[in-house]
Amino acid sequence: MPSLFADGSAERQQAERVAARVREFSDFLVNVVGVTDVGARFPYRVTYHDSCHLLRGLGIRREPRVLLAGVRDATIVELEASDTCCGFGGTFAVKYPAISGEMGREKLRRVVQTGAEYLVACDTGCLMHLRGLIARGQLPVRALHLAEVLAAR
């Protein structure tokens, strides 16, 4: 993040060079390479969680959905309040574990209401948090990264 460094500094210039070459996975596939169908087949009911970092930080909402729409045999169901935080938020989960846990459980209540077999997200922090809550709650859903769904044949 170049803005962390002083204007004109060598560190800022280096950060800007790196940032210019780095893209988020779904953004790269859809907007750089122009790929919307990777030949994946995933015959399950799927819902998608918009992570705060991806949605608010990078402004990416459409791209993961475009890629999921190209997955053969997948039934995509929109998650109510898909853009609501799951409660992980980096150190937030450590500083406020009770609130973090309840936010995640609320997210998962909505996921279960969709009837989805899989919850898909692009943020490993969200996935780690939600997978833990799924396991502890013995919920009938699995959480996967978008790349795992796109790799399915």
C-alpha positions in Angstrom: 0.0 0.0 0.0 2.0 3.0 -1.3 0.1 5.5 0.8 1.9 4.1 3.9 5.1 5.8 2.8 6.1 9.4 2.4 5.5 11.1 -0.9 8.5 10.8 -3.2 10.4 8.4 -0.9 12.2 5.4 -2.4 10.0 3.1 -0.4 6.8 4.7 -1.8 8.2 4.4 -5.3 9.0 0.8 -4.8 5.6 0.1 -3.3 4.0 1.8 -6.3 5.9 -0.4 -8.7 4.9 -3.6 -6.8 1.2 -2.4 -6.5 1.0 -1.8 -10.2 1.8 -5.5 -10.8 -0.5 -7.1 -8.2 -4.1 -7.9 -8.8 -6.8 -9.8 -6.8 -7.5 -13.2 -8.3 -11.0 -12.7 -9.6 -10.2 -9.2 -10.9 -7.2 -10.5 -12.7 -9.1 -13.3 -14.4 -12.1 -11.2 -15.4 -10.6 -7.8 -16.1 -7.1 -8.5 -17.2 -7.2 -11.9 -18.9 -10.8 -11.6 -19.9 -11.7 -15.1 -18.7 -15.2 -15.7 -17.3 -15.4 -19.5 -17.8 -12.5 -21.7 -16.8 -14.3 -25.0 -17.6 -15.1 -25.7 -14.0 -17.9 -28.1 -13.0 -19.3 -28.0 -9.5 -22.7 -29.6 -9.2 -23.7 -28.1 -5.8 -25.8 -25.2 -4.4 -23.4 -22.3 -3.7 -23.7 -18.9 -2.1 -21.1 -16.1 -2.0 -19.8 -13.9 0.9 -18.4 -10.5 0.0 -15.4 -9.9 2.2 -14.9 -6.4 3.6 -11.4 -6.1 2.2 -12.4 -7.1 -1.3 -15.6 -5.2 -1.5 -14.8 -2.0 0.4 -11.0 -2.0 0.1 -10.8 -3.0 -3.6 -14.3 -2.3 -4.9 -14.7 -5.8 -6.2 -18.2 -7.3 -6.2 -19.0 -8.3 -9.7 -16.0 -10.4 -10.7 -16.4 -13.4 -8.3 -20.0 -13.6 -9.3 -19.2 -13.6 -13.0 -16.8 -16.4 -12.5 -19.3 -18.4 -10.4 -21.9 -17.9 -13.1 -19.6 -19.7 -15.5 -19.3 -22.8 -13.4 -21.2 -25.7 -15.0 -24.0 -27.4 -12.9 -23.6 -25.0 -10.0 -26.7 -23.5 -8.6 -25.9 -20.0 -7.3 -28.1 -18.5 -4.6 -27.6 -14.9 -3.5 -26.9 -14.5 0.2 -29.0 -12.1 2.1 -26.7 -9.3 3.4 -23.8 -10.8 1.5 -21.9 -7.6 2.1 -22.2 -7.7 5.9 -18.9 -8.3 7.7 -18.4 -11.9 9.0 -16.6 -10.5 12.1 -13.1 -11.5 11.4 -11.5 -8.2 10.4 -8.0 -9.0 11.4 -7.3 -8.0 15.0 -11.0 -7.2 15.6 -11.5 -10.9 16.1 -8.8 -11.0 18.7 -9.8 -7.8 20.5 -13.5 -8.6 20.5 -13.9 -12.3 20.2 -17.5 -12.4 21.5 -18.7 -9.8 19.0 -16.6 -11.4 16.2 -18.1 -14.8 16.9 -21.7 -13.5 16.9 -21.2 -11.7 13.7 -19.9 -14.9 12.1 -22.7 -17.0 13.5 -25.2 -14.4 12.1 -23.6 -14.6 8.7 -23.8 -18.4 8.8 -27.4 -18.4 9.9 -28.1 -16.6 6.6 -25.9 -19.0 4.7 -27.8 -22.0 6.1 -31.2 -20.3 5.2 -30.1 -20.3 1.5 -29.9 -24.1 1.5 -26.4 -23.8 0.1 -24.0 -26.7 0.4 -21.0 -24.4 -0.1 -20.2 -20.9 1.0 -17.6 -19.3 -1.3 -15.4 -16.4 -0.5 -12.2 -14.8 -1.8 -10.7 -13.8 1.6 -8.6 -16.4 3.5 -9.3 -14.5 6.8 -13.0 -14.8 6.4 -12.7 -18.4 5.3 -10.6 -19.3 8.4 -13.1 -17.6 10.7 -16.2 -19.1 9.1 -14.7 -22.6 8.8 -14.0 -22.6 12.5 -17.5 -21.5 13.3 -18.9 -24.1 10.9 -16.9 -26.9 12.5 -17.8 -25.8 16.1 -21.5 -25.5 15.2 -21.5 -28.7 13.1 -23.3 -26.8 10.3 -24.4 -28.5 7.1 -22.2 -26.3 4.8 -18.6 -26.1 3.8 -16.6 -23.0 3.0 -14.3 -22.8 0.0 -12.1 -20.2 -1.7 -13.3 -19.2 -5.2 -10.2 -20.8 -6.7 -11.1 -24.2 -5.2 -14.5 -24.0 -7.0 -12.9 -22.9 -10.2 -10.5 -25.8 -10.0 -13.3 -28.4 -9.7 -13.8 -30.7 -12.7 
